[in-house]
Amino acid sequence: MIAYRWCWIAFIAQLVAGFFVDFSWLWGLIPLGLAIVLQAVVNRRLALQLRRGTRGAVEVDPPVGGRWSALHSPADRVPSHGTHGYGQTYAIDIVAEPEDRARPRFGWWPIVRGNRDFPAFGSPVWAVAHATVVRAVDRHRDHLSRNSFPALFYLIVEGLLRDMAGPGLVVGNRVILDLGDGTYALYAHLQRGSLAVREGDRVRPGQLLARCGNTGNSSEPHVHFQLMDSPDLDVARGIPFTWRGLGVPRNGDVFAIDESDQSDQGDEGDEGLTERRPATGA
């Protein structure tokens, strides 16, 4: 993946240099071709590894509460996001769909929207299991939405540039949990300034981690969740998940999870944790 990114950088650099230096544009096809080949090789290799020995689905709690719907679900296709890269084989995106508030739909106008137009923005995101926080990043700003036809082209170009810069700019603000047994959970696109944990913290199921945001390569505020076998996104391979009491919702499925009760915990070292009741599908 690192070599893939450098090939794209070399391609863009040659395009820019072509305005100032006289050389054949054919040279630019070399890094472009290598980038395409490398991406195909990575996807092919990971696909073969998964077919040889796919791990069983790991059961964890849902990462949110309330009423949501699924997008890019591994219940419909694998890899769910069109690539095995960055451990996304079994990733899922979910958006809030409260009954008392409509989520803005994709269309021609307005071209962009503020994040507070979307009910997912600011929604709490919870730990799905007993775990240790191994990454907690909060430096990326929440950008405007890209959920319109005119903004879609910008999103594609922006996504390519983010991809060249590395997975950090793709996933934006994030929390990665070590669940043990070589399993890690990634929460991506989190709201800036919302982190409630730090690296090294121990967390319990239902503990508040952060809030849903719109950072990184994101078209609108949503929660991106995945399990993987490494905290390093450049080498991580996806692991199937299933949400306790819910399974894996399909694209377009609307599901509801009991909202949390907030209570101070009396266990030593766990003061002030925010917990939620066990989830139930609907």
Backbone torsions as a table, in degrees:
resi	resn	phi	psi	omega
1	MET	NA	-34.7	177.8
2	ILE	-66.8	-44.2	177.8
3	ALA	-62.9	-38.3	177.3
4	TYR	-58.9	-44.6	-179.8
5	ARG	-65.6	-40.1	-179.1
6	TRP	-67.6	-31.2	176.3
7	CYS	-65.3	-42.2	176.9
8	TRP	-64.3	-40.7	178.6
9	ILE	-62.0	-42.4	179.2
10	ALA	-64.0	-38.3	179.0
11	PHE	-63.7	-47.8	179.5
12	ILE	-64.5	-40.3	179.7
13	ALA	-61.5	-39.5	179.0
14	GLN	-69.2	-35.3	176.2
15	LEU	-62.1	-44.0	179.9
16	VAL	-66.5	-44.7	-178.4
17	ALA	-63.1	-27.0	-179.5
18	GLY	-62.1	-21.0	177.0
19	PHE	-76.6	-16.4	-174.7
20	PHE	-119.1	-23.5	-176.8
21	VAL	-124.5	137.7	-178.0
22	ASP	-88.5	101.8	172.7
23	PHE	-149.1	163.5	-174.0
24	SER	-67.1	137.0	177.9
25	TRP	-67.9	-14.3	-179.9
26	LEU	-63.4	-27.0	178.2
27	TRP	-60.7	-31.9	-179.9
28	GLY	-67.5	-20.8	179.7
29	LEU	-71.8	-21.0	-178.2
30	ILE	-66.3	-57.1	178.5
31	PRO	-66.0	-31.7	177.5
32	LEU	-63.5	-46.1	178.1
33	GLY	-62.7	-40.5	178.5
34	LEU	-63.7	-40.0	179.1
35	ALA	-61.4	-44.1	-180.0
36	ILE	-64.7	-42.3	179.9
37	VAL	-65.3	-43.7	-179.0
38	LEU	-62.4	-42.3	179.0
39	GLN	-63.1	-41.5	178.7
40	ALA	-64.5	-40.3	179.7
41	VAL	-64.2	-45.0	-179.6
42	VAL	-61.0	-48.3	-179.9
43	ASN	-62.5	-41.1	-179.6
44	ARG	-65.4	-44.4	-178.0
45	ARG	-64.3	-44.6	179.4
46	LEU	-65.8	-37.2	178.2
47	ALA	-63.2	-41.4	178.3
48	LEU	-65.5	-41.2	178.4
49	GLN	-62.4	-39.3	-179.8
50	LEU	-66.9	-38.7	179.5
51	ARG	-67.7	-32.5	-179.6
52	ARG	-71.1	-36.2	-175.6
53	GLY	-158.6	71.7	179.4
54	THR	-73.4	129.3	176.8
55	ARG	-71.1	148.8	175.7
56	GLY	-67.2	158.4	-178.8
57	ALA	-64.6	136.1	177.0
58	VAL	-92.3	125.5	-179.5
59	GLU	-86.4	125.0	178.1
60	VAL	-137.2	168.0	175.3
61	ASP	-73.7	156.2	173.0
62	PRO	-63.4	149.5	-176.1
63	PRO	-88.0	0.7	-176.2
64	VAL	-141.2	170.9	172.0
65	GLY	-127.0	157.8	-180.0
66	GLY	103.2	-157.3	-174.8
67	ARG	-109.0	122.6	-174.0
68	TRP	-136.7	166.7	171.0
69	SER	-131.8	156.4	-173.4
70	ALA	-99.1	143.6	173.2
71	LEU	-132.0	149.5	176.6
72	HIS	49.5	54.3	-175.1
73	SER	-89.6	141.1	174.8
74	PRO	-70.9	-8.7	174.5
75	ALA	-71.5	-18.4	-179.2
76	ASP	-101.8	-37.3	177.3
77	ARG	-158.5	154.7	176.9
78	VAL	-132.5	125.3	2.0
79	PRO	-73.5	140.8	-171.3
80	SER	-68.1	-30.3	-178.9
81	HIS	-105.2	15.8	176.5
82	GLY	82.7	3.3	-180.0
83	THR	-152.8	149.6	172.9
84	HIS	-87.6	-11.1	-177.1
85	GLY	-62.1	152.8	178.7
86	TYR	60.2	25.3	176.7
87	GLY	68.9	23.9	-172.1
88	GLN	-90.8	10.6	-174.4
89	THR	-51.3	-46.2	-176.8
90	TYR	-115.0	27.6	-179.6
91	ALA	-70.6	158.5	176.4
92	ILE	-139.5	144.5	171.8
93	ASP	-109.5	139.3	176.5
94	ILE	-133.9	144.0	-179.7
95	VAL	-125.2	145.4	-178.1
96	ALA	-73.2	138.2	-180.0
97	GLU	-135.5	62.4	-179.4
98	PRO	-64.3	147.6	-176.6
99	GLU	-67.7	-26.6	-175.3
100	ASP	-95.5	8.2	-177.5
101	ARG	-154.3	123.0	-178.1
102	ALA	-80.0	139.0	174.2
103	ARG	-82.2	133.3	178.3
104	PRO	-57.5	136.9	-177.6
105	ARG	-96.6	158.4	177.4
106	PHE	-67.7	136.5	-179.6
107	GLY	-170.7	-157.4	-178.1
108	TRP	-91.8	-29.6	-174.4
109	TRP	-146.9	142.8	-3.9
110	PRO	-71.9	159.0	-177.6
111	ILE	-64.7	-44.1	176.5
112	VAL	-132.5	160.4	177.8
113	ARG	-134.0	157.8	172.0
114	GLY	-74.5	152.9	-174.8
115	ASN	-65.0	-29.2	-177.6
116	ARG	-73.5	-5.4	171.9
117	ASP	-73.5	-13.8	-175.6
118	PHE	-106.9	127.3	-176.0
119	PRO	-65.3	-19.6	179.4
120	ALA	-70.7	-27.8	-172.5
121	PHE	-63.4	124.8	179.7
122	GLY	87.7	-2.6	178.7
123	SER	-67.2	141.1	-179.5
124	PRO	-67.9	144.6	177.7
125	VAL	-118.8	131.5	-169.2
126	TRP	-112.3	154.1	171.1
127	ALA	-66.2	139.8	-176.8
128	VAL	-96.5	-6.0	-177.2
129	ALA	-167.4	170.0	168.7
130	HIS	-63.7	129.5	-172.4
131	ALA	-163.2	172.9	174.3
132	THR	-118.1	134.8	178.6
133	VAL	-76.0	120.1	179.2
134	VAL	-108.6	-19.1	174.0
135	ARG	-141.8	137.6	175.4
136	ALA	-148.6	103.8	-173.6
137	VAL	-117.5	134.7	-172.1
138	ASP	-142.2	26.5	-172.2
139	ARG	-99.1	-9.2	-175.4
140	HIS	-88.5	140.6	-179.2
141	ARG	-80.7	153.9	173.0
142	ASP	-82.5	119.6	-177.5
143	HIS	-95.5	171.9	177.1
144	LEU	-68.2	164.0	-178.3
145	SER	-68.9	162.4	175.2
146	ARG	-126.0	29.6	-171.8
147	ASN	-96.0	59.0	173.3
148	SER	-147.8	161.2	179.5
149	PHE	-61.8	-44.7	177.7
150	PRO	-62.3	-36.8	-178.0
151	ALA	-76.9	-17.6	-178.1
152	LEU	-62.3	-41.6	178.3
153	PHE	-61.2	-43.4	178.4
154	TYR	-61.6	-40.0	179.9
155	LEU	-61.6	-39.0	-179.8
156	ILE	-65.2	-46.8	178.6
157	VAL	-64.6	-44.5	179.0
158	GLU	-60.2	-41.2	-179.9
159	GLY	-62.8	-38.3	177.6
160	LEU	-64.0	-44.0	179.7
161	LEU	-65.1	-40.5	177.3
162	ARG	-63.5	-40.3	-179.9
163	ASP	-61.8	-38.3	178.4
164	MET	-65.7	-29.9	-178.6
165	ALA	-82.2	-12.0	177.3
166	GLY	115.0	166.1	-174.1
167	PRO	-63.6	-23.4	180.0
168	GLY	-60.4	-40.0	179.0
169	LEU	-78.5	-17.6	177.5
170	VAL	-77.4	-47.2	-175.4
171	VAL	-87.6	-16.7	178.6
172	GLY	67.4	-148.4	177.6
173	ASN	-63.9	137.0	-170.4
174	ARG	-152.5	158.7	169.5
175	VAL	-128.7	133.3	174.2
176	ILE	-119.9	127.0	-179.8
177	LEU	-108.5	139.8	171.3
178	ASP	-93.3	109.1	-177.9
179	LEU	-88.3	-3.8	-176.3
180	GLY	89.3	166.6	179.6
181	ASP	56.9	32.3	177.0
182	GLY	71.5	25.3	-179.3
183	THR	-119.2	132.1	-179.2
184	TYR	-127.9	143.3	178.5
185	ALA	-111.2	131.6	177.4
186	LEU	-110.8	130.0	169.6
187	TYR	-113.7	121.5	-173.8
188	ALA	-118.6	164.2	176.0
189	HIS	66.9	32.9	-175.0
190	LEU	-75.0	157.2	-177.5
191	GLN	-70.8	134.6	178.6
192	ARG	-63.9	135.9	179.0
193	GLY	80.3	8.1	-175.3
194	SER	-105.1	-3.8	-176.5
195	LEU	-60.4	131.9	178.1
196	ALA	-109.9	3.1	-179.9
197	VAL	-134.2	164.9	176.6
198	ARG	-127.5	161.8	177.6
199	GLU	-59.9	133.7	-177.4
200	GLY	98.5	-15.4	179.3
201	ASP	-67.1	144.5	168.7
202	ARG	-93.6	134.6	-178.1
203	VAL	-125.8	159.6	179.1
204	ARG	-118.9	160.7	178.1
205	PRO	-55.5	130.5	179.8
206	GLY	90.4	-3.0	178.9
207	GLN	-75.0	138.8	178.1
208	LEU	-65.8	127.0	177.5
209	LEU	-102.8	-46.1	-175.4
210	ALA	-170.9	-164.7	177.9
211	ARG	-129.7	152.8	-178.1
212	CYS	-63.6	133.9	-178.9
213	GLY	-134.2	-159.4	-178.8
214	ASN	-143.5	61.9	-179.2
215	THR	-113.5	159.5	-179.3
216	GLY	74.9	-154.3	-177.0
217	ASN	-83.4	82.1	-172.0
218	SER	-136.3	135.8	179.9
219	SER	-85.9	-26.3	178.9
220	GLU	-161.6	164.6	178.7
221	PRO	-58.0	124.5	178.5
222	HIS	-161.9	166.8	176.7
223	VAL	-103.6	124.2	172.8
224	HIS	-103.8	123.5	-177.3
225	PHE	-129.9	139.1	175.7
226	GLN	-156.2	155.6	169.0
227	LEU	-107.6	148.1	-176.1
228	MET	-155.1	171.1	-173.6
229	ASP	-100.4	7.2	179.8
230	SER	-156.8	146.5	174.4
231	PRO	-77.4	-9.5	178.3
232	ASP	-88.6	108.4	-174.5
233	LEU	-65.7	-21.9	179.7
234	ASP	-69.4	-25.1	-177.2
235	VAL	-120.5	-4.1	-174.7
236	ALA	-65.6	143.8	172.2
237	ARG	-115.3	142.2	-176.3
238	GLY	-70.4	149.5	176.8
239	ILE	-124.6	133.6	178.9
240	PRO	-63.8	149.2	176.2
241	PHE	-129.4	162.6	166.8
242	THR	-143.0	137.5	-178.9
243	TRP	-88.8	128.4	-176.9
244	ARG	-56.1	128.2	179.7
245	GLY	76.7	1.9	-173.8
246	LEU	-136.8	-33.0	-175.3
247	GLY	79.4	-140.8	177.8
248	VAL	-123.4	108.9	-179.2
249	PRO	-66.7	147.2	178.0
250	ARG	-86.2	166.7	178.3
251	ASN	-54.9	128.7	178.8
252	GLY	86.8	-13.6	178.2
253	ASP	-65.2	133.4	174.3
254	VAL	-101.2	129.7	-178.0
255	PHE	-134.3	154.4	-179.0
256	ALA	-125.1	141.8	179.8
257	ILE	-128.7	135.7	-179.3
258	ASP	-51.6	131.4	176.1
259	GLU	-66.6	158.7	-173.6
260	SER	-82.8	151.0	164.0
261	ASP	-94.8	134.7	176.8
262	GLN	-99.2	123.6	-179.5
263	SER	-149.2	145.7	175.7
264	ASP	-76.2	133.8	-178.1
265	GLN	-92.1	142.0	-175.8
266	GLY	-93.0	-6.0	-178.7
267	ASP	-66.3	144.6	-179.0
268	GLU	-61.0	129.5	178.3
269	GLY	85.8	-0.5	-177.3
270	ASP	-120.3	23.3	-178.1
271	GLU	-61.8	137.5	173.1
272	GLY	82.0	6.1	178.3
273	LEU	-68.8	145.7	177.1
274	THR	-102.5	122.2	-175.0
275	GLU	-117.1	159.9	174.0
276	ARG	-129.0	160.4	178.1
277	ARG	-70.5	158.9	175.4
278	PRO	-54.9	143.6	-174.5
279	ALA	-81.9	150.1	173.0
280	THR	-133.9	135.6	179.9
281	GLY	-76.2	157.4	178.0
282	ALA	-151.1	NA	NA
